[in-house]
Amino acid sequence: MFNVPRNAGGHPRLVIVVLAVLLLVAAALVAWASVRPEAVSPASRPLPPRPPVEVVETLPALKAQLDRWGGSGQFTGGVLVARGDQVLYRQVHGFADRSQGAPLQLNSRFRLASISKQFTAAAILRLQDESVLSTHDPLCKWIQPCPAAWEPIRLNHLLSHSSGVPDLMARPAWGIRRVTPATPEELTEESKQYGLQFSPGTKVRYNNAGYNLLGAVVEKASGMPLHDYLQQAFFKPLGMADTGYDDGLSDVVMGYANLGGGGPSPQPDANVSIIFAAGALYSTLDDLLVWERALHRGQLLTPRSYAMMIADHAPESAPPERGRQRRDWGFGVFVNSIGQRVSPPFLDRQIFHTGSWSGFRNLMTWQPDEDVTVIVLSNNFHQRDAVFLLSQQGMAEALGRDVPTTMAR
């Protein structure tokens, strides 16, 4: 019989149990170390190769429309359509600078305006994934001193436009603020001066000021300026070298507006400092395609945070919008069947956001079932309907739906 001496370290069953526990703990640590970084780091798994930046026109209906509108000036800008990693359409029309006769290029940089909001939202969610903060944190945990009126506000209220903080454009003297540069600290102090328009979480109202406050939270939580954090967390790891803060030195194309019937007028004074976290980024067609692929393929956020980003956070009492089906209010994105706004309509659900500011009008949308991305960037503020219709024409043709020809009224 095999006997264990009393001085051999205790009862053999106890030794076996201890060893088993240690092995389980070690296995759990290895699994945690291998899974957690992959969930929150875009560099944790290899990115698909970027497609060559070249003209692609394999959607004939979209090409025909853009040839007509591009030639007449009814659309100036760029359009990219992709299914998965395959680019189906990439082309630009018009001028980067009319005064110099400089045409747009496939890699021209456009001001994104409110498409920027999803990057700020992703920054908050990344910090949540890193256990630095929670979207359920009180705003007053991160903004001090904090007005008493803000005590009920949570970060998720700011993310979903349901905070009740008055928007910049809803305040007195908006015309002066629009053209006056401001620091993030000044914008936060100004927001403190106003009471809430409604109790947090009871309504939704589109809100640039709320996203500026989120930018201030990112800066406090990360210990660095918002746009430095975006570069470190997302843009550099993803190779988005043509994306960043529109500081006036970024080689962004000139924006235009159709004012007074005299043709496109340049809009050189963007002053994006007042929307630093709500609309101040620039990018290109292909950088945005890289972003869309990484975001929706789970390379930027954990599944939990991504699910929060695209979920509907509006209260159930939120009414339909202008007689249309109500959109889902996500974090920095919306979800809706926006193909119902064109004729003939189609019903596919799309995750999207628009952007308009100082000479630019944009729309970026993604259909999850077929993995179709459409990006339309225009450097003319007054081409809203053209941008929307082109986006839905490209989406419908890529999906094999009837291609719409007009906006539905």
N, C-alpha and C positions, 0 to 999 in steps of 0.2 A: 504494500500500500504506500501511496505517496503522501508523506506528511510534511507540512510546512512548519518550521520552527516558530516559536512564539515571538522571537525577535526579528522575524522577517518583514515586519511592517503592518501587522494587523490581519484581520480575517480576510481570506482570499476573495470572498464575495464583495466585501467592501472595496478591495483594490480594483476588482473588475468594474464595479459601479462607477468609481471615481474615474477610471480610464475611459469608460464609455461616455461619461459626461464631458470630459475634456475633449474627446474626439468630436462630439456633437457641437461643442462650442467652437472648436477650430473650424469645423466644416461650415458653420453658420457665418463665422467671420470671413472665410474665404468667399462664400457666396455673396455676402454683403459687399465686400470689396470689389467683386467682379461685376455685380449688377448695378449698384448705386451710381458709380461714375458714368456708366453707359447711359443711364436714364437721364442725366442732366448735362452731359458734356458732348457738344457736337463733334469733338475730336476723338471720341471714344470708339467710333466705328468709321471705316473709310467712307468718304462721300463719293457719290457717283461722279464720273468725270463730267466736267462742264462741256456742253455741246459747243462746237465752233460758232463764233459770232459771225454769221453770214446770212444773207437773204434766203428765206425759205417761204415759198408761196404755194403750198399744196392744198389750200382750201379755196377752190375756184370762186365760190360765191362771195366770200370775204374779199378776195383779191379784186374782183370786179367792182365791188362797192368802194374799196379804198382807192382804186385807180380813178374812179369818178370823183370821189370827194377830195382826194389828195390833189388831183389836178386842178380842181376848182377852188381850193382853199377852204372847203367846207369842213375839212379835218386837217389839222397839223399836229403831228406827234408820232408816236410809235405804238405798234400792236404786236404782241407775242401771244401765241396759242401753243400749248403743249399738252400731250397726253402722256402721262408718266414722264419718262426721260426724253421722249421724242418730240422735238419741236416741229409743229405742223405749219406754223406761220410766224414770220419775223420780218417786219418791214417798217420803214419810217417815211413820212411825207412832210414837206415843209422846211422851214428855216429855223436854225438855232439862233440866228441873229439876222434879222431882215436888213438892218442898216449896213451890214458888211456882206450881205449876200451869202452868208455861210449856211449851208444846208445841214439839217439834222443828220446825225450818224447813228448807226445801230447801237453804239455804246454811249450815246449822249446821256448826260445826267439831267434828270428832271426833279423839280421840287415835288415831294410826295404829298404835302399838306396832311390831311387827317389820316391817310394810310399809315402815318407815323405812329398812331395810337397803339397799334398792335405790338409794336416794338417795346413801348413803355409797359404795356400789359405783360408781355413776355418777360421783361426784366423783373417785375414784381413776382411773377410766378416762378422764375428761376430762383430768386432769393427765398421763396417759400420752399422750393425743393431742396435748398441748401440749409434749411432750418434756421434761417436768419430772421424771417418774419412769417406771418400768416395772413392770408387774405381776410381773416376774421379779426385781425388786430384793430383796436380803436385807432382812428386817425390821430387822436391826442397822444398815443404812445410815441409817435414819431415827430409830431409837430408841437414844439414847446416855445413859448407859452401858447396855450390852446384856448380859443374862445369857448365859453360855456355852451354855446349853441352847437358846437361841433362834437360834444361828448357822445351823442348817439351814433355818429358816423363811423362806419367800418370801412376798411380798404376796399372790400367788395362792393360797397355802395359807389365809391368813386369809379371803380372799374366798369360798372354796369350803368353809369349815368343816372343813378338813383339816389344821389347824396342830398339833393336839395340846395347845394351851394349855387348861388347865382352865377351863370356863365358870364364870361367877359362881355359878350355882346348884349347882355341883358342889363348892364349897369349904366349909370349916368356917365356922360362924357366918353362914350365908346369911341367916337371919332378921334378924339385926342389920344386916347390910349392906343388906338390902332397904329398910329405913326410914331409913338414915343418908345424908344428902346427901354427895356427893363431887365433887371437881373431876376433869377429865380426867387431870391429872398424878397425882393420888392413885390413880386407877384403874390407870394404867400401872404405878406403883410397886408396887401390890398384886399385879398379875399377875406381876411379876418374882419374887415370893416362892415361886412354885410350879414344880415340875418339869413336864415334858410327860407327857401321858397315853399318847401313842403317837408314833412317828416321823412327822414331817410328810409328808403325802402318802400315807400307808399306810391311813388310815381316814377316815371322815367322822363328825363328831359336832357337832350344832347348837351354835353358840357365840356368845353375846352378847359375851363378853370379847374375842374376836377382832375383832369389828366396832368395839368401843371402841378397840382398838389401831389399826385403820384410820383412825378419826377423828383419832387423834393424828398419824398420818402425813400426813393431809390438812392438818392445822394446820401441821406443820413444813414441808411442801413448798410450801404456798400462802402462808405467812406471815400467816395470819389465822385466827380461830376458825372451826371447822367450819361453824357455822350461818350465819356471815357469808359464807363461801365459797359455801354452797348458795344463799343469796339472790342473790349477785352472778352466779354462773354459770348458775343455772337459774330460780329462782322469779321474780325481777324481769323478766328477758327474756321469760319465758313468760306474764307477767301473772297469776301465781299469788299474788294478794294475800291469800288466806285460807289460806296454808300457811307454816309456820314452826316454831320451837322452842317447845315447850310449857313455858314458863317460869312458869306459874301466873298470868300476867296476860294470857292470850291468848284469853279468852272461849270456852274449850272447854266443851262441854256436860258435865253431871255424868255420871260413870260409876256403874254399879250392879252389885251381885252378889246372887244369891239365896242368902242365908245363913240357916241355922237354920229354914227353913220359914216365916219371917215376912214374906215378900214382898221386893221389891227394896230393898237397903240401899245408901245412897250410899257412894261410895269416893273421898273428896276428897283423900287423901294419895297422890299418884301417885309422887313422888320419881323422876322420869325422869332426874335427874342421873346415876344409876348406869348408865343405858343411853343415854348422850348421843349415841352414834353408832349404836346398835343398835335404838333404839325410841322416840326422844324427840320425833318430829314430830307435828304436827296438820295436818289438811287437811279439805277438803269433797269432796262427790261430784263436783262439776264441775271443781274444780282438779285432782283426780286423773284425770279424763277428759282434760284438757289434757295432763297429764304422759304418760299412756299413748300418746296420739296422737303427741306429739313424740318420745318415746323410740323407739317401734317404727317410725316413719317416717323415721328417720335424721337427725333435726334436732338431736340432742344429742351423738352420738358418731360417730366414723368407722366405716365398715363393719367394719373389723378389730376394733375394741374392742367394738362391739355383738355381733359374732359370738362373741367371748370371753365376753360377759356371759351369753348364753343357751346356751352349750355345756355339756356334761357334764364336770365336772372331778373326779368321784369316781373312786377306783381301781376297776379292773375287778372286784376281789374284794368290793366292797361288796355286802352281802346284800340280798334283798328286805326290805321293811319291813312287819312284822306280817302276813305272808302276802300282801301286795299287790305289784304290780309296782313295782320300784324307781324313784324319781323321779330325774331328772337334776339334779345339783347345780350350778347356775350361780352367777354372781356377784350375790348379792342377790335372785335369783329361782330358782324351781324350774320344771321342765318335766315334765309327766306327763299321762296320760289320767285325770284325776281324776273324770270322769263315770262311771267304773267303780265308784265308791263309792256310787252311788245306784241306785235301782231304779224303772223299767227303766234299764239302763246305756246309755251311749254312749261312743264311743272317741276322740273328737276330742282331739288333743294341745293342752294349754293351758299358757301361761306364767303363773305365778301366785306369790303369796305370801300367807300368813296373818299375823294380828297379834293378840296378846292381852296385855293389861296393865291392871291397876288399873281394872276396871270397863268394859273395852271388848273387843269381839271382832269381827274384820274379815277380809274376804277380797277380794282384787282379782285378776282373772284376765283373760287375753286369748287368743282363739283366732286364730292368724295367717292361716289359709286364707280365712276369711270376714271377718276384721277385726272381730270382735265383742268388746267390752269389757263386763265385768260387775263392778260395785263394790258390795259390801255392807258397810256400816258399822253396827255395833250398839253402843249404850252400855249393854250388859249382858254382863258377863263370862261368864255361864253360859248363853249362847245359842249355843254352838258348833255344835250340829247344825242348828239353825234357819238360821244364817248359811250353813253349807255347802250345805244343801239348797236354799235360796233362790238361791244363786249358780248352782247347776247347773240349777235349773228355768228361770231366766232365760236361761242359756246355751243349753240345749236348745231352748227355744221360739224364740229368735232364730235358731237354726240350722235349724229345721224338723225337729228330732228328736222322738221320743216324749218327752213331758214327764214326768220322774220324779216320783214321789209320796212315796217314803220313802227313808231311808238304807238302804244294803245292809249287812247284818250278817254 
